[in-house]
Amino acid sequence: MPESRRAERRIASVLFTDMVGYTATVEGLGAEKAVHFTRALHELLTKVVEENGGTVRGFAGDSIMAIFGIPEALEDAGLRACVTAMAIHQAFEDAGEAFDKKFGKRPVMRVGVCSGSVIMATVEGEGADVTAVGNTVNRASRIQALAPEGGCLICDDTRRMVEWLVDLSFGGEHTMKGVSKRQKLWQLQAVHDGATRFDASLGRGLSAYVGRDKELSVLSEALGQTPNGVCVADLVAEPGLGKTRLVFEFLARAKASNVPIFTGQCNAVGQRVPFLPFLEVVRGAFQLYDEDNPTEIAIKLRRGLKRTDLLTDENLGLLKNLLGLALQDGELDGLDGVLIGLRTRDLLPALLQAQCDAGPVILLVEDMHWVDSASEDLIRRIIREGQTNLLILYTRRPEYVPDWLDHPALKQITLKPLEAEDIRTLVQTRLGVASLPDTLVSQVVERAGGNPLFAEEVLSFLVEQGALKVADGSVSFDVEQGETALPAGMQSLLSARIQQLQPDDRAFLQAAATIGRRFDPGLLSLVVERPEETGVSLRRLEALDLVHREASSSDYMFRHVLLRDTVYQSLLSDHRSDLHFAIAQALETRNANRLPEAAETLAYHYAQTDRSDLAFHYSALAGVKSLGVFSDDQANQYFAAALAIYEQDPSCATDDVFAEFLGNFALCTNISLDVMTMIKLAPRMQPILARIGDNPNHILFLHHYVSCLVCNTQFIEALRVQKELTAMAERLGDPKSISYAMVNELSVSIYSAPISNEEFQEKREIIEDALSNFDDAYLQNFYLATVGWNELTRGRVANARATAEQMVAEGTRRKDPRALGYGTAMKALVAVLTDDHQAALDLSTEALELSRAEFEIAIAESSRVSALVALERPGARDTLQTYVDLREADGCTLFAGVPQGMLGVGLALEGKVSEGLHHIESVIEIREKEGALIAADWNRLLLSEIYLQILSGEGDASIGVLLRNFRSLLGVMLSGEKRIKALIGKARENTQFDTDGHYFGRGEMILGLMHKHKKRNAQAIEHLKTAQRVIAPSGKTPMLARIEDALEELTA
């Protein structure tokens, strides 16, 4: 193909215009005069277009198609098209009299502008001019047809190009032929003289900024320090003191230096939405818009990931999942919700770091007092890791206090009320006058209390009441009227302003407030009675300084959250519910192909209506979505809300739907260790589940219930439910149900109703065969943990350590921190049991660093606090007691098992021997009642060792210690040997203990050392050699060294 004929893709702006009533006009003119009239139209239009850098590429009677950006690329194509549109109207207004004289008609034009991707090509043969082809051209034609007489409509893409360079008003959302989603259009009102990229504050009509120069300097200084590492700016103030305005002024300066800014907002409703501010950051970074369909979003995500060298199929899937988009077959296969969530938490900082690698970046999070827990954790991690070239700037109210305020890179900026002189300056510049009446200043200062927002609201109210007038640069103020009219408080003042609005404007404002502080004008137009008036009403509300359009966005915002709340609270409950319902229905229509993305918002709105079915559906869906990114706090909140809806109206969900919901809720409570919620929930759900009967989701619910009962050390009840679970799985017969039941069966058998080693091995083979048929990371980890725990409880330390190593290897292979954390935590527990307490401390610390899920963290911390006591670290027992108290409070008493026994050791080491002995004896009694025979016998061995130390006189006790514990010590000295033999004899009766395992070996060691102390060397050697034989396979440990040292002394 010749080069001249080769097509090329370009970004261009296309303008269409035609004359209102052209057909009727030319019919009245006659053929000859119509030709002259049409030629005059064409000449004037062509002249205006070409004067502004465009080219005319189509003409049909009264209409032309003009292109900006073809054939020569233009950086400001959108702006030139807008300038041309306004120039067309001005040209025909100027030429109106001439046209009227000559043709008896003053032409009035409609103009439409659309910007986007076009194909630049020649379509009329060799040598013809290039033109634009594509959907952008078609849309421009249709936009022009929708434009008002004498007006111009532009598309949302053009709006982005000319943001704040022109004056716009919302022109409605429209359905266009060939476009699946309704399109936002904007009416062009004016182009600013000499339009350049000037400060958006002019576009927003903000008043002069006063009284915060010092704070601006601190922010600038923080940005300048980012090359040395992360900087954190903590901006805290009461509502209305100017947090948002300070940020705006600072960002305006940063933009002038071309510093990339990524913004995320938190809000009261969004506290349940995982990663809400980061969702906004992702949408901004990848330039995702509401009108983009899933295919367009995937293309943009792929392009952005490639640009940052982070493009993989997994990362693409992670971002799609985060945004709530449907995944294609094969995307994120093999990853469960926990892994997806954990890898999402790795990807988001990596994306941020890729931006920081190119230079300083600002991450702004507004209204952190409403932050969701997932975002809070992620921000905490980013601060801890200390990326260079990053300034984290967030705003908050004083009642929210983050736990990183002591970070060395943090600069706290607390906004105080403005001084009276600053308020005077603000009023003066706002009114644009050289001087002010003192009476006005005193009233404003008194009512505002140093709050700039309140000061401006007072001024607006006084102007609207007629008490304050500005003319010819001077102010007249009616003091008496001002004092009488001004309400006492800010809430009353805002309410009074709202009540003064025209009924239609007040209705628009109430509908907007129901959407939220930030609202989409297109959505608003779908829920008001007169949608065609949306743009006009918003212009009036902007003029009254009640709302403004956000920079670089099509959304509008209330001037302050206090204003939005005042409007919303003024609604009566029925009207409020009707508005929420209308908003929810409109959202469903607008997001028909992306409903999961809007699940949280739909759940909120439907929850305010009487549509319990939809409120339940979207609350449950939002819970699953949160679970899918391992945001358990948010998931639990949504599931609890859905359950409350169901319990009020059981007809809101079918049995199958509710069973699936219960399976998800149970999983969430289990993996988040919210065990008491599950334990309280299960009895309430039992009648419903009995009606539902055998069901795979019923299996999942019972599986997680059993796990929570075990975690709460309710072993006998766990065994009862386990039998019910096993019977149901056998009736269903599918591999997954059988696997879930059997893994639970093995887990329960460790604590209650023990099975033989042979039977355990048989069940292992069945489970491993079943697990090979499906991919379930959660169950695989649970199974390996159960196997390792079984080996440990039977005393096969070497096997337990090998299983732990297998988990670490699996975790490394699958990049699964759960397996890594649990495997390392199990190695720490092995070290505790073999007396290698320093290794236990090191391994448990490593496990805590690796672990990201509650289960692994709990086990690692259990080993860590136990090791601290054994190592006699300062404050160790207090730390241990705090941990035990925590576990008793949250119901996860399983993890307090070893620490509870070690509390007795800690007491004894502190010289509180009697208290320590009694404590361990009480722990043994508690474990017996629970049915936890292994734990009881482990504590018997621990107690017998303390008796041994007392008998042998280990630990130089002071006179005071001896006197305080005289009776206990005397009892041990008189009957200690008998007690030791009894305790070890009882422990040996436990059939779960391997006779060649650790616990038998420990018992032999204690007996050997006791006989050594009694000078019965032959018996001592016999027991110690047996202990040596049993313990040696576990490797070189302090316990083995202790045995060998004793033998060496005896045989020397």
Buried (B, 14 or more C-beta within 10 A) or exposed (E): EEEEBEEEEBBBBBBBBBBBEBEEBBEEBEEEBBEEBBEBBBEBBBEBBEEBBBBBBBBEBBBBBBBBBBBEEBEBBBBBBBBBBBBBBEBBBEBBEEBEEEBEBEBBBBBBBBBBEBBBBBBEEEEEEBBBBBBBBBBBBBBBEBBEEEBBBBBBBBBBBBBBBBEBBBBBBBEBEEBEBBBBBBBBEEBBEEBEEEBBBEBBEBBEBBBBEEBBEBBBEBBEBBEEBBBBBBBBBBBBBBBBBBBBBBBBBBBEEEBBBBBBBBBBBBBBBBBBBBBBBBBBBBEBBBBBEBEEBBEBBBEBBEEBEBBEEBBBBBBBBBBBBEEEEEBBEEBBBBBBBBBBBBBBBEBBBBBBEEEBBBBBBBBBBBBBBBBBBBBBEBBEEBBBBBBBBBBBBEEBEBEBEEBEBBBEBEBEBBEBEBBBBBBBEBBEBEEBBEBBBEBBBEBBBBBBBBBBBBBBBBBBBEBBEBEEEEBEBBEEBBEEBBBEEBEEBBBBBBEEBEEBBBBBBBBBBBBBBBBBBBBBBBBBEEBEBBBBBBBBBBEBBBBBBBBBBBBBBBBBBBBBBBBBEBBEEEBBBBBBBBBBBBBBEBBEEBBBBBBBBBBBBBBBBEBBBBBBBBBBBBBBBBBBBBBBBBBBBBBBBBBEBBEEEEEBBEBEBBBBBBBBBBBBBBBBBBBBBBBEBBEEBEEBBEEBEBBBBBBBBBBBBBBBBBBBBBBBBBBBBBBBBBEBBEEBEEBBBBBBBBBBBBBBBBBBBBBEBEEBEEBBEEBEEBBEEEEBBBBBBBBBBBBBBBBBBBBBBBBBBEBBBBBBEBBEEBBBBBBBBBBBBBBBBBBBBBBBBEBBBBBBBBBBEBBBBBBBBBBBBBBBBBBBBBEEBEEBBEBBBEBBEBBEEBBBBBBBBBBBBBBBBBBBBBBBBBBBBBBBBEBBEBBBEBBBBBBBBBBBBBBBBBBBBBBBEEEEBEEEBEEBBEEBBEBBEEEBBEBBBEBBEBBBEBEBBBEEBBBBBBBBBBBBBBBBBEEBEEBBBBBBBBBBEBBBBBEEBBBBEBBBEBBEEBEE
